Amino acid sequence: MYLTRKERQALRDVVARGDGSLDEVIWQIRQINPDAFHSADTLPGRRFHHQPVRGEPCVSFARSHVRRAAKDAAYGTGEQAGAAA
């Protein structure tokens, strides 16, 4: 159901290398451990902390990205604040 330590490390390593082989490593892991990845069948039963941005199906989520957008508009984001300085 989860990625193993070795699989997580392989993902970290490929990202650190930055050689563009991330998709290949994900494909390899998916072949060995397919249950570690959600599918169209498993997503509808998933509970997310943050609301899915692309409208993925789920049971529920704790935080709405709409609330976050409103907060950013009211107070500015760190990125905007840094640009103004």
Contacts in CASP RR format, 6 or more apart in sequence:
PFRMAT RR
TARGET T0000
AUTHOR 0000-0000-0000
METHOD contacts of the structure
MODEL  1
MYLTRKERQALRDVVARGDGSLDEVIWQIRQINPDAFHSADTLPGRRFHH
QPVRGEPCVSFARSHVRRAAKDAAYGTGEQAGAAA
1 35 0 8 1.000
1 36 0 8 1.000
2 36 0 8 1.000
3 11 0 8 1.000
3 29 0 8 1.000
3 33 0 8 1.000
3 36 0 8 1.000
4 33 0 8 1.000
7 29 0 8 1.000
7 32 0 8 1.000
7 33 0 8 1.000
7 36 0 8 1.000
10 25 0 8 1.000
10 29 0 8 1.000
11 22 0 8 1.000
11 25 0 8 1.000
11 26 0 8 1.000
11 29 0 8 1.000
14 20 0 8 1.000
14 21 0 8 1.000
14 22 0 8 1.000
14 25 0 8 1.000
15 22 0 8 1.000
29 36 0 8 1.000
30 36 0 8 1.000
30 37 0 8 1.000
38 46 0 8 1.000
43 56 0 8 1.000
43 57 0 8 1.000
43 58 0 8 1.000
44 57 0 8 1.000
44 58 0 8 1.000
44 59 0 8 1.000
45 57 0 8 1.000
45 58 0 8 1.000
45 59 0 8 1.000
46 58 0 8 1.000
46 59 0 8 1.000
47 58 0 8 1.000
47 59 0 8 1.000
47 60 0 8 1.000
47 61 0 8 1.000
48 58 0 8 1.000
48 60 0 8 1.000
48 61 0 8 1.000
48 62 0 8 1.000
49 61 0 8 1.000
49 62 0 8 1.000
49 63 0 8 1.000
50 61 0 8 1.000
50 62 0 8 1.000
50 63 0 8 1.000
50 65 0 8 1.000
51 61 0 8 1.000
51 63 0 8 1.000
51 64 0 8 1.000
51 65 0 8 1.000
51 66 0 8 1.000
52 58 0 8 1.000
52 61 0 8 1.000
53 65 0 8 1.000
72 80 0 8 1.000
END
